[in-house]
Amino acid sequence: MNLSFAQATENDAGEIALLRNAAAHALTHRHGEGSWSWKATERSVLRDLSRPRFSRTIIARDGRKIVATLCLQTKKPWAIDIAYFTPVKKALYLINMAVDPARQRQGLGRLLIKEAESLAKQWPVNAVRLDAWDGPAGAGDFYSKCGFREVGRVIYRKAPLIYLELVI
């Protein structure tokens, strides 16, 4: 494996959208239709990339192919209620994590989380926060194994969520 990490550029947008869609399709195939069954577009990826002061998309490449991605942003996602989290001066929110379904369970996700943690320390922020689906399609256990701590469970628009944080 020839893995490297980088901040995504506009040239990566199409490949990132394809990766996110492949991951969503795999979850839908395993667990049926749900909140995870959304479709990413190149335009939505470009929107994240167009705000470098507030949002950074990280990619992991194996050779030339993008095999994992996530986005860190300073803006709180709509489904997160900050009352559940540790009060900190500044936090980042992890969104849109995806690993190539053919490459899952090989440690890529953990390595990407470590890269995100390193980037967060450079930003600088005091915590990384996220929400994950609470159920078989959710990744709450994965994030816990990566050092995130569960801080709450909620229902948002009929979707059960787990809130997790990593205080830095």
C-alpha positions as CSV (number, residue, x, y, z in Angstrom):
1,M,0.0,0.0,0.0
2,N,1.4,3.4,-1.1
3,L,-0.8,5.6,1.1
4,S,-0.4,9.4,1.1
5,F,-2.6,12.2,2.6
6,A,-3.3,15.6,1.1
7,Q,-5.8,18.4,1.2
8,A,-8.2,18.0,-1.7
9,T,-8.2,20.3,-4.7
10,E,-10.9,21.2,-7.2
11,N,-9.4,18.6,-9.5
12,D,-10.3,15.9,-6.9
13,A,-14.0,16.8,-6.7
14,G,-15.4,14.3,-9.2
15,E,-13.4,11.4,-7.7
16,I,-14.5,12.4,-4.2
17,A,-18.1,12.4,-5.2
18,L,-17.8,9.0,-6.8
19,L,-16.1,7.6,-3.6
20,R,-18.9,9.1,-1.3
21,N,-21.5,7.6,-3.6
22,A,-19.8,4.2,-3.6
23,A,-19.7,4.2,0.2
24,A,-23.4,5.3,0.5
25,H,-24.4,2.6,-2.1
26,A,-22.6,-0.1,-0.1
27,L,-24.4,0.9,3.1
28,T,-27.7,0.9,1.3
29,H,-27.0,-2.5,-0.1
30,R,-26.2,-3.9,3.3
31,H,-28.8,-2.0,5.4
32,G,-31.5,-0.8,3.1
33,E,-32.6,2.7,2.3
34,G,-31.9,5.2,5.1
35,S,-30.3,8.6,5.9
36,W,-27.0,7.2,4.5
37,S,-28.5,6.7,1.0
38,W,-27.9,10.2,-0.2
39,K,-26.1,11.1,-3.4
40,A,-23.1,13.3,-3.5
41,T,-22.4,15.5,-6.4
42,E,-19.3,17.1,-7.8
43,R,-20.9,20.5,-7.1
44,S,-21.5,19.7,-3.4
45,V,-17.8,18.7,-3.0
46,L,-16.7,21.9,-4.8
47,R,-18.8,23.9,-2.3
48,D,-16.8,22.4,0.6
49,L,-13.6,23.1,-1.3
50,S,-14.5,26.7,-2.0
51,R,-14.3,27.7,1.7
52,P,-10.7,26.9,2.8
53,R,-10.9,29.2,5.8
54,F,-13.9,27.2,7.2
55,S,-13.6,23.8,5.6
56,R,-10.9,21.4,4.5
57,T,-11.4,18.1,2.7
58,I,-8.7,15.5,3.3
59,I,-8.0,12.7,0.9
60,A,-6.0,9.5,1.3
61,R,-4.5,8.1,-1.9
62,D,-3.2,4.7,-2.7
63,G,-0.9,5.5,-5.6
64,R,-3.1,7.8,-7.7
65,K,-6.5,6.6,-6.6
66,I,-8.5,8.3,-3.8
67,V,-9.4,5.6,-1.3
68,A,-10.7,7.6,1.6
69,T,-11.9,11.1,2.4
70,L,-13.4,13.3,5.1
71,C,-14.1,17.0,5.6
72,L,-13.4,19.1,8.6
73,Q,-15.3,22.4,9.0
74,T,-15.7,25.1,11.6
75,K,-19.4,25.5,10.9
76,K,-21.7,23.3,13.0
77,P,-23.8,20.9,10.9
78,W,-27.5,21.3,11.2
79,A,-28.1,18.0,13.1
80,I,-25.7,18.8,16.0
81,D,-26.8,20.3,19.2
82,I,-23.7,21.7,20.9
83,A,-25.3,21.5,24.4
84,Y,-24.2,17.8,24.5
85,F,-20.5,18.5,23.9
86,T,-17.7,19.7,26.2
87,P,-17.5,23.5,26.2
88,V,-14.4,24.5,24.2
89,K,-13.2,27.7,22.7
90,K,-13.1,26.4,19.1
91,A,-14.2,23.1,17.6
92,L,-14.1,21.4,14.2
93,Y,-16.9,19.2,12.9
94,L,-16.0,16.0,11.0
95,I,-18.4,15.3,8.1
96,N,-18.6,13.3,4.9
97,M,-16.2,10.5,5.8
98,A,-16.0,7.8,3.3
99,V,-13.7,4.8,2.6
100,D,-13.7,2.8,-0.6
101,P,-16.0,-0.2,0.2
102,A,-13.4,-2.5,-1.3
103,R,-10.8,-1.1,1.1
104,Q,-12.8,-1.0,4.3
105,R,-11.6,-2.9,7.4
106,Q,-7.9,-2.4,6.3
107,G,-7.1,0.5,8.7
108,L,-7.5,3.3,6.2
109,G,-10.2,5.0,8.2
110,R,-8.1,5.0,11.4
111,L,-5.2,6.4,9.5
112,L,-7.4,9.1,8.0
113,I,-8.7,10.0,11.5
114,K,-5.2,10.3,12.8
115,E,-4.4,12.7,9.9
116,A,-7.5,14.7,10.7
117,E,-6.4,14.9,14.3
118,S,-3.0,16.2,13.3
119,L,-4.6,18.8,11.0
120,A,-7.0,19.8,13.9
121,K,-4.0,20.5,16.1
122,Q,-2.5,22.8,13.5
123,W,-5.8,24.7,12.9
124,P,-5.8,25.1,16.1
125,V,-8.9,23.9,17.8
126,N,-9.8,22.2,21.1
127,A,-12.1,19.4,19.9
128,V,-13.3,17.5,16.9
129,R,-17.1,16.7,17.0
130,L,-19.3,14.6,14.8
131,D,-22.6,12.7,14.6
132,A,-23.0,9.2,13.4
133,W,-26.1,7.1,12.7
134,D,-27.2,5.1,15.7
135,G,-27.8,1.7,14.2
136,P,-26.3,-1.0,12.1
137,A,-25.3,1.4,9.3
138,G,-23.7,3.8,11.8
139,A,-20.0,4.2,12.5
140,G,-20.3,5.0,16.2
141,D,-18.2,2.0,17.3
142,F,-15.5,2.8,14.7
143,Y,-15.2,6.4,16.0
144,S,-15.0,5.2,19.6
145,K,-12.2,2.8,18.7
146,C,-10.4,5.9,17.2
147,G,-10.5,7.7,20.5
148,F,-13.8,9.6,20.2
149,R,-16.0,9.7,23.3
150,E,-19.8,9.4,23.1
151,V,-21.5,12.4,24.6
152,G,-25.2,11.9,23.7
153,R,-27.9,10.2,21.6
154,V,-30.7,12.1,19.9
155,I,-33.4,11.7,17.3
156,Y,-33.1,14.4,14.5
157,R,-35.8,14.3,11.8
158,K,-36.6,10.7,12.6
159,A,-32.9,9.7,12.4
160,P,-31.3,8.3,15.5
161,L,-27.8,9.9,16.0
162,I,-24.9,9.4,18.3
163,Y,-22.8,12.5,19.1
164,L,-19.1,11.9,19.6
165,E,-16.1,14.2,20.3
166,L,-12.4,14.1,20.5
167,V,-11.1,16.7,22.9
168,I,-7.6,17.8,21.9
